[in-house]
Amino acid sequence: SRPFLAAAMYKVGLAQGILVVRSKLGPKSEDGIVPPEHEIIFRVLEHEGVLGESVVRLDWECVSTRDEAEALATFLRTEPWARVAVVTTNYHTRRARRVFRHELGNLQDQVCFVGVPTESFSEDNWWKSRDGFLVYLNELFKSAYYWARY
């Protein structure tokens, strides 16, 4: 759902472009079973009418939220005029904001966060589904790790 919201923000003029990081290939992508996440994002953006030159590919291989924050910090250092909306899932927004602010330092004022709801569960009913429970539990553990580490 994140690339769909990013495309919608672009189409209504809330964004002048869309940044996409290169995701590290997982085993299924390495074997050609599924395309890498960044390729899926490019396809969604193209399908939604976002023009190729409006998509900025950040050539930084990312496997974590911290990697994405580092990639954005590198971009913002080269583009100090830029203002960026980080589009993430709603359950991930708090941890993402903390990690990005830590990595961005004085650049954090150039960034805001937009939480996209998930389709199958929300903050009001996540415990009622297996997927929601596992996602929120995983986020809780990751948040504890990031709080302790950073």
Protein Blocks (a to p, Z undefined) as FASTA:
>chain_A
ZZmmmmmmmmnopagbdcdddddddfklmnomaccfklmmmmmmmmnopafklpccdddd
dfbfklmmmmmmmmmmmmmmbccdddddfklmmmmmmmmmmmnmmmmmmpccdddddfkb
cfklmmmpmklmmmmmmmmmmmmmmmmmZZ
